[in-house]
Every structure is written in structure tokens, then in C-alpha cells.
Amino acid sequence: MAVNRVFAAQLAGLPVFGPDGESIGKVRDLVAGLRLDHQPPRILGIVVELSTRRRVFVPMLRVTSIEPNAITLATGSVNMRRFHQRPNEILVVGQLFDAHATLAGTETRITVIDAAMEPTRTRDWVLAKLAIRERRIGLGKRRSSLQVMPWSEVSGLGLTDLSGQPQGAGQLLMLFDTMRAVDVAATLRDLPLKRRHEVADAMDDERLADVIEELPEDDQKELLVYLPEERAADILEAMNPDDAADLLAELAPADQTRLLELMEPEESAPVRRLLAYSSDTAGGLMTPEPVVLTPDTSIAEALARIRNAELPPALASMVFVCRPPTETPTGRYVGVVHFQRLLREPPAEMVATAVDSDLPALRPSASLSEVTRYFAAYNLACGPVIDEQDHLLGAVTVDDVLDHLLPEDWRETGLHDITGEHDTAEDSSFDNSKEAKRG
């Protein structure tokens, strides 16, 4: 049966074996990577003490099985370099056990007694649960019972709390390098305003543009107003035109005009066109930068275009075939070629031979409800927007539609915990044996 929860105290001291049963050492600790958002920390690996007393790090990917009496690795060879803790790492047994914290949203003080790691759907392990005991100060106070709670319900276990060292902007940027823009945005929102500005100042324009696109409107405006006007214009240029238009639409007309004038003409032109449409229409939702090809383009070149790593997956789901010019608004719109069709065609053939000219196109005035029904009816991730003269104006993607269908505050409330909340009988059956084993 697959293991779905393991308490750290149960692991400490367990023997570690290689795939052929050879003895490697004993588990001395778990290494977790603290996050700057409120998600449970990911278990990076285990600290193993070899027979020579040297302590080495073994990544969790090397662990093939966790049994009540032993841990087995995928290989008998380990990196002999002595373990050194990094700034964003904590030792679960060495630092998290006995740490003082509070229950989220309350002033109830607690002590961490143990921590449980659980596997996620991506086969990572995270510190999903904490065994805690309420701190009662004073003579005559009875010792409180142990409780097992989700990581998210305990406050005061962040990087600064456990390390005692405040994270400077440079250290934060190092941590952000491994995070998605949406996770960086969620983290920025939790930082004090002064630190948020320091991080924004230190970020390069492309990265900051990606992060701003994931922030709620009020936070977007706050950052844009804070930045010097010249840099704010550079950030808008680096953003997707539809996101830049949405942000500019929230500003006062004078600020909007001034920033548009500071932008390069070729960058501001598509943004100006988008501002002419209501935000809840196909014209306001679309991006003016889909993949547009002429009919005589080869299938091989079309595939090369959609392989571009910077192209969002939804936009890579189809190419649009138009007569020159290929910049929007284009020449006469011919049709689309779905990426699956591109994969089935000989590379030397022209895209004209694979065009789907029967797929209806959206008009820029189409309402959000019309666009939603269109995507549902044709099972699309992306769809064309054309004008009355059959010029391609842009493309609407399903992520833009979802962004407008979700509640306005969805970015503030964030994403649900990917590990889920699945309390079981184990939560209530946690007993003193776990605490005793730690000793």
C-alpha cells in the first residue's frame, strides 16, 4: 500500500539501504525548502549520516520506498560532499520541532511537536500537516493535548521566523528564480510595501512585466504608479498588449495618455487599438500578436513558430493563415491550421493545404457570453477575431476568457492548496509515541 503520510519523528534514526540491501547510513533529518507564499514547503531530501559520521544530502528523487523500519534508495552511490544548509532551507527536526508559532488569524500561541510530509500529484513530498500543542504559561496550567493541523492554519513559520534573518531583495530574487510568475505575484502581495518596492526596483523589466500581469488590478496600479514614468512605459511595452491595455484602462485619462506617448510607437499602436474596445468583448479580450502566416509558408516553418518557448500554450494551439501583411490587422483572412493537423502533414507542404476555412470567426463586438459559448461549442483553446472586411485583428485565448469569468477577487483569494484537505482518522489518532520517538 502506498504511503500517504509520514511524520518526521518516525523517520529520524531509520536505517537507509541501497537497492541491493547494502547499508548506507541512518536518517538524521529532513530538508525542506521554505516558500515565500503560504503553501506547504516541499521536502527537498534527507540528511543521511554515514558510518564515518559524515552527514550527506540525498534528494527525495533518490528515495524509492519509505517503510516503518527502513528507507530504500534507487542507487547505492551517494554524493559524498558534506551537507551544507542553504539560506532558504530548514531542517525539519533540527529547526521546526519545538518552534513557537501562532494559529492563523488568532493570538493562540502554539509549539510545533512534529511535522508530517505527504505526497502530491506531481510525486513531490510536502510538509502538509503539523502536530502542535497549545502553549499555556503559568503554574497550574495543564498540558494541552496534541492536535494535527494543516500547514496553512499555522502562522509564524516563514523564512524570517525560523532563520532569524530578514530576506533582502537580492535573496528574494534568488528564490523567485525558481517560481512561476503567478507564485511570485502572490508572494509580493504579502510583502510589506517598502520591501515590495525594493524587489520591483531590483527585477528586470521582462520578469516584472510577467509578475504584474498576475497581480490584482489594485496592486498593478499601485506598482505602476510607484515606478518612474519612463520605466513604467518600458514595463507596459514588455507586457502582453491585451494585459497592458487592461491596466491602462484603469488609469486616469491623463496618466494613460502620458504613458502611451512614452511607449515606442510600434509597441503602443496595438495597445491603442485594444483600448478602443470594451474589456468584456472579443475585441477587448483578444491579443493582437497571434502566429500569422501566409498561405505559402511551409508546414516545417509553422511548426518551428509554435515551438517558440515564449509562446503561451493556448496561442500555440493554432496558426492563422492570412494574405499579407501578416501584422494585425492583416490582409484577407484565409483560415486556421490546428497544431495537430500540422503534426500530420509532410513538413515540405504549404500550410494552405491544411487550412480549416470552415471554423467561424468572432467579431470584435462579440460579448463575453458569446465568446464563452463559441469556445465551448468548438472545443477551442484559441479563436480568431476578424473585422467586417475579413482582416484578422487578433485572437482570443481561453485563459483570457477564464480570467473574466472568475470572480473579480480571484487573484486575492489565490489558488487552493494542491495537496487538498483530506483529514483522516490519523489526525485524531496521533499519540505520544511520535513525540517519544523524537527523543
N, C-alpha and C positions, 0 to 999 in steps of 0.2 A: 504494500500500500504506500502511495506517495506521501511523503512528509509534507504537512501543510502549515506547521508552526513549530518552531524550536526556540526555547528560551536559552539565552546566553549562558546562564549559570549551569545549564545541563551540559554545555559544550566544554566549558573550562576543564582542562585536565584530561580530556578524552585522547586516546592514542590515535595517531594518524598513520595510515598504511598506504603503500603504493598499490597498483593494480594486481600485482602478483603476491600480495600479502606481506611485502617487505616493510619492516618498521622504519618510519621516518622521524617521528618525534611525537610531541604532545601539543594540544591546543592550549595556548596561553591567553588569547584574546581574539576579539572580532574587530575589524577595522571598518568604520562606516564613514561615508562621505557626507558631511553636513550640507544641507541645501539652504539657500537664502530665501526660499519661499516656505510654505507651511506643509509641504509634502514630506512623507516619511523618508529618512535618509536611506540611501542604498548601501547595502553591505558590499564592500569592495573586496574583502578577502579575510583570511585568518592569519594570525601570528602563531607560527609553529616554533616550539623550542626543540632544537635538535639534541642528540645525545651529548654533543660537545658544549651544550648550554648556549650556543649561538641562537638568536631569535631571527627568523627569516619570514618574509611575507609570501603567502600563497594566494593568488587570485581565486575568487569564487568560481570562475570558469573551470578551474582545475579540479574542483570538488565534484565527484560523481555520485557519492551517496553519503547520507548522514544517518547513522544508526544509533540506537540508545547507548551502545558501548564502543563505538569507533567511527572514524571518518575515513573514507577511501578517496584517494586522488586518481586522476586519469593517467598520471605518469609518476614514475618513481624518482624522477630527477627534479630538483627544485633549484631556484636561484639562490646561491649561497651568500649573496650580498646581505649584510646585516640590515635588519629592518630599521628604517628611519621614518618617523611620523611627519606627514606634510601638514601645512597650515590649515587646510580645510578638512582634515581628518580627525576623528576621535576614536579612542579605544573604548569599546562598549563596557568592558569590565573595569578597566582602569580609570575611566573618567565619568562614564554615565552612571554607574552604580553609586548610590549614596548622594547623587547630585540633588540639590534643592531646587524646586520649581514651584509653580502655582497651577491650579486648574484654570483653563482658559475662560476668560470672562468673569472670573471671581478673584477673591483675595485669599482663597483657601491655599495654605502652604502645604506642600507635599514633598516626600522624599522618594526618589526612584530606587526601587529594590531590585528589579530585574527588567530585562527587555526581550521581547520575542520577535524573531525575524520570520517573515512569511514570503513565499514565492509569488511573483506576479505573472501575468500572462506572457510577458516577454522573457520569462525564465530568469529574471533577476531576483534577488532577495532584498527585502526592505525591512527596516525596523518598524513594523506596523503597530505593535502593541507595547505598552509599558505596564509593568507591575509596580504599583505605587502604594504608599502608606501616608495618611494624613499626619502632618506634624502637629503634635499637641505639646505645648510648652507649659511647664509649671508642675509643682508637686501634686501628687494625687491624680494626675491625668492618666487614664487608662490607655494602653497602647491600642491604636486603631487597627482594624482588620485590613488585610491586603485587598487591593482592587486591581483589576486588569482593564486598562482603558486604551482607546486608540491614541496614537501619537498626536493627532490633531487636537485632542482635548486637553493637552498639557502645554503651558507656556513657560518660557524661560530656559529653553534648551537649544538656543541658537548658537551660531559661531561665537559671538561675543560673550555669551553667558558661560559657555563651557571652556573657552580658551582664555578668557580674561583679557583678550587683546582686541581692540576695535579694528574693524577691517577698513583700511584706507581704500581710496578709489582704485589705486593700482591693483591691490589684491582682489577687489571685487571684479575688475575687468578680467583678471586671470580666471576667476571662477566662471564668469559669463561666457568665456570662450567655448565651453562645453555644453552650454544651454541653448535651447531654442529661443527664438525672439519672443514668443508668447510667454515663456517662463521668465525671461529677463524682465519683460514688462510687468509681470505680476510681482516680481521682487522689487523693482523700482518703486512701485506704488506703496510698498511697506517701509521704504526708507524715509528717514527724516528729510525734509525739503532741502536743507543745506547739502546733505550727502547726495541726494538725487541730482542736484545741480552739478556737484563735483564730478559725478560719474558721467553725466551728459557732456560736460566740458572735455573729459578725457576720451570719450568714444570717438571713433572715426565717423565721418558723415554717413557712409553706407550702412554701418551697423546701427547707428542711432535712428536712421530713417526706418529700418526694419522694425526696431523696437517701438517707435512712435506709432507705427501702423497698428500695433497690437494693444495700444493703450485706450482707455475710455476717452470720450471726446473732451471732457473737462481737463483731464491730465494732458492730453495732446495740446490743447490750447495753452495750458499753463507753461509747458516746456517751450512751446514755440514763442510765446511772449517773453520768456526769460532769455532766450538766445539773442545775440546781436542780430540785427536785421539781415546783414549780409550772409551770416551762417544759416539763419532760418530759411532764406531763399535757397541756399545750397541743399539743405535738408529736403525741402519741397521738391527740388529737382531730382533728388535721389529716390524719392518715394514713387510708388506706382501712381500714374496720373489720376486714376479714379480715387485713390485714397487722399492724394494731395487736394483734389477738388472738394472732397467731403470735408476736409479740415478747413480749407479756405472759406467754405460756405458758412462756417460757424463764426467767422471773424467779422468785425465791423467793416462796412464797405471801404472805408479809407485805408484800413490795415490790409485788406485784401488787395486793393489796387496797388498799394506801395510794394507789397511782396511780389506780385505778378510782374511789376516793372523791373524789379531787381533780378528776376529769373532770366536765364538766357531765352531769347525769342523762340527757338526751336523746342525748348522744354516747356515754356508757358503756353504755347499755342494749343496743344491737346487739352491742357487743363482748362483753358478759357472755353473751349468747345463744350467740355463736360459741364461747366458751371451754367451753361445755358439751359440745361435740363433739370427737371425736378429730381431730387435724390431717390424717390420711390418709383421711378420709371426705368425702362430698359436703357434709355439714354443716360440717365444718371448713374445706373449700376455698372455700365459697361467699362471695359478697359479699351483704350484706343490702340493698344500695341499687341494684337494677336499675331500669330505666324501667318503672313500673307505671301503667297507665291503666285507666279504667273503660270498659265497652263502648260508651257513648255519646260517647266522645271522637272528634273529627274526625280524619281522615287528615292534614289540614294541621297540626294541633297535634302529632300523633305525629311527623311529620317534623321539626317545629321542635324537639321534645325531643331527638331523636337527632342533630341538627346541633350540639348543645352541644359546643364545642371541648374542654371539660374532661372529656367522657365518653370513656372508653377505647374504642378501635375495637371490641373484642370485645363490650362491653356495648351498643354502638350497633347491633349486627347484628340485634337483635330487640327488640320491646317485649312486655311481659307484660300480658295483659288479665285483670282481676280485679274482683269486686264490692267495693264499699267495705267497710272502709277500704283505702287504697292504700299505707299504710305497712306494711312487713313486721313480723309475719305479717299477711297481708292477709285480705280476705274471700274467698269461694269463688273458686278459680282457674278461669278460663274457657279460656284457651289463649294462644298466642303469635301475633304477626304479624311475619314476616320483613321486613327493611327493603326487600328487592327487591319484595316484594308491595306495600308502601306506595307505592313509586315508580310502580306500575302502576295504582293506584286513583285515582278522582276525589278531589280534596282535600276536597270537602264531605261525602263519605261518612263513615259512622262506622266505627271500627276493628272493630266487631262483625261487619261484613260480610266482613272479610278474615281472620278468626281461623282459625288452624290448631289445631283441637282434637284432632287425631289424634296429634300428637307426644307420645310417652310422656314422663313427668317422672321425675326422680330422687327417691329418698327420702334423707333426711339421713344415714341409716346406710349408704348405698351405699359400698363400698370404692373405693380409688383405681383398682384394676384394672377394676372395673365402670364407673366414670366414664370411664376411658380408652376402653373398648370402646364405650360409649354415644356418645362424640364421634366415634369412627371410623365407627361404623355409620350415623349420621345426618348426617355431614359438617357438623358444627356448630362455631361459634366460641363459643357460649354456650348454656346449657341450664337449665331451671327445676328448682328443688328444692321439693317440697311435702310437707306432713305427712299424717297419716292422715285428717284432716278436710278435705283439699283446700285448705288455706291455703298460699299462696306464702310460703316462708321466705326465699328468696334465689335467686341464680343463680350457677352455676359457669361460669367462663370458661376457654378453652383455655390461656391464659397461666399460670393458676394450676395447671393440670394439668401443664404442661411443667415448671414450677418444681419440682414434687415428683417428677417422673420423672427429671430430670437428677441427676448425682452431687451429693452434698452440698457439695462444694467448687467447684462450677462458677463461683460468683462470685469465688472466689480466683484461679482459673486464667484467668478473663476470656474475652473474645471473640477469635477468631482474626483475624489481620490480613486486612482486607477486600481488600487488593491481592493476597494469595496469595503463595506462594513458588514461583516458576516460573523456576528457574535455566536459563539457556540458554548456548549457546556464546559469547555475547557476554561472559559473566562472565570466561571464561578468555582471551578474545582482547583484553582491554583492554591497550593498549600505551602506550608513552611519548609517542605523538603527542598524546594528550589532555593530558598534562602540559605538553608543549611548547606547545600552543595556548594554554594558560592564560597562559603568559608573553608 
